[in-house]
Amino acid sequence: MGKFTFKLPDIGEGIAEAEIVAWHVKVGDRIEEDQPLADMMTDKATVEMESPVSGVVTAVAGEAGDVIAIGSMLVEIETEGAGDAEATPQPAVDAPKAGAEPIAPPPPPPPAPAEAPEPQPAEVPTVTRHAKITASPAVRARAKELGVELSDVKASGGHVRHADLDAFLSYGAGQGYRAPGASVKRADEVVKVIGMRRRIAENMAASKRNIPHFSYVEEFDVTALEAMRADLNANRGNRPKLTMLPFLIVAICKTLPDFPMINARYDDEAGVVTRYGSVHLGMATQTDAGLMVPVIRDAQDKNVWQLSHEISRLAEAARNGSAKSDELSGSTLTITSLGPLGGIATTPVINRPEVAIIGPNKIVERPVFVGDAIEARKLMNLSISCDHRVVDGWDAASYVQALKKIVETPVLLFAD
């Protein structure tokens, strides 16, 4: 018998440490070669580590949520052969499964606690049943509405009053009673913040801590754009159905050349702002693992149909965990949309080190004065949050007004 020490290998992304997201084995498990051991999260992706040998697990590095250094012990395995505690070969590592966060196996049940004396019920007011109950019509009506039997309520001097009814409810003499419409009490729950959820928390905290945000909101009339979208969808053939998002992305890309300070990243340590010529648009996407931001590369070169296809492809890849590392990094500007849940206005948090994020809100139909007439128009608020260190309020407002002009005159979306 020998001992084999599996050390966390250099995953090849220039990282110094990784977080344990989930264990697939525990001490005492017999494992086979190439069997999954654990899922490790880096800054870019989640990687599944596999065992290079067969044997029995004798030690593991920690629990889910712990961070360990590259080259340190991850798992110790007792093997049939002589083993090799000193030199551990680098294992083959599966392709990163970006955003995938498998659920850790359930921990073993805790030992049964020693028998404790059966708790005694708390004292409650003595219930007196009266052969004949006297109460005012108002008290009777209230008791009926609450579903309380007056015979269960202790009366003051033989006559049930509102105070007696209150005491009955307060002291819980009617066990199982629940007022109409009251919610059921839930037990407290402690949830460990690990994996993707912890990464999101750290990124959001760093963004708000380091970036002085300001937000600007403007109302867009999208009546004409929605009519154009309906016409294009009615004649799309086998092409994907168009949502509002591809049109907004085209408008964003057409407007950015005159406002290069918006499509930028700020390295605050070096004191350098890089203004990008290409638009690599991050698309905030909600997944079971948490918020992810897949990137539409060179969005400025794509038409609405191509953008619609990319939006669907990247969103699905993010949700099923098949997105690659380079599809989840390198954005120069981010758009975040909650669709029908968009609300009246949002103040989105910037995806650091970018300097701006755009948030369209839901479309609503309202009466609007058009000249002397009142018409039903489709309106949408659009929010932008910017890094006030490098983007002035005037620039942000001017950019949104230029964007508004294109959106409200949709023929400009297809003009050179």
Secondary structure as UniProt FT lines:
FT   STRAND          2..7
FT   STRAND          17..23
FT   TURN            27..28
FT   STRAND          30..31
FT   TURN            33..34
FT   STRAND          36..41
FT   STRAND          46..50
FT   STRAND          55..60
FT   TURN            64..65
FT   STRAND          67..69
FT   TURN            70..71
FT   STRAND          73..79
FT   STRAND          83..84
FT   TURN            98..99
FT   STRAND          134..135
FT   HELIX           137..146
FT   HELIX           150..152
FT   TURN            157..158
FT   STRAND          159..160
FT   HELIX           162..171
FT   TURN            175..176
FT   TURN            180..181
FT   HELIX           195..210
FT   STRAND          213..221
FT   HELIX           223..234
FT   TURN            237..238
FT   HELIX           244..255
FT   HELIX           256..258
FT   TURN            260..262
FT   STRAND          264..267
FT   TURN            268..271
FT   STRAND          272..275
FT   STRAND          281..283
FT   STRAND          285..287
FT   TURN            288..289
FT   STRAND          290..292
FT   STRAND          295..296
FT   TURN            297..298
FT   HELIX           299..301
FT   HELIX           304..320
FT   HELIX           325..327
FT   STRAND          333..335
FT   HELIX           339..341
FT   TURN            352..353
FT   STRAND          356..370
FT   TURN            371..372
FT   STRAND          373..387
FT   TURN            388..390
FT   HELIX           393..408
FT   HELIX           410..414
//
